[in-house]
């Protein structure tokens, strides 16, 4: 946080945040603003032609006629999502002022499913400590193995997470205006995240 907060209290001015991309130094040539002089020196500069399933790669590349998928995937990357995560952390803290508590956990990755659990019985600190945010430690180990095996095969694997909001007041949003319905707004926000393909 670089502005808008002093000594742990918000000031009413915009809260400014910065997220350092520590890997940026390795991408100077691949993402250079200026045209390259001569052949690329970094393997990261080579054209990417393999499209990832379910990503923006296919529609973006086809729509604009790119011969290098990096033009799409860099714009629609996890770095874009990082800003949402930072802003979301502030929003979660604000909701706590109204007694609303947010939690999330992974319930499946690929064909590996966690054992069903009631929200009241979940150890949320254990979820935070899990490398895959899973409340079932045995399933978490199998999920990690599933990810590793899929990565080794050069493929990708999807999953399902559950988001729980406690103490949300009845009537939040609108039951009459289509563009203010809380379910619709939450669904739109979730579906606009690059990797999300369904909301229920």
Protein Blocks (a to p, Z undefined) as FASTA:
>chain_A
ZZhiaghiaehiacddddddfklmmmmmmmofbdcedjdfbfklpccfbdcehiaklmmm
mmnopabfklmmmmmcfklmmmmmmmmmmmmmmmmmnopacddddfbehjbccddddfkl
pcfklmmmpmnlpablklmmmmmmmmmmmmmnopacddddddddehiaehiajfkbmklc
fklmmmmmmmmpmklcbdZZ
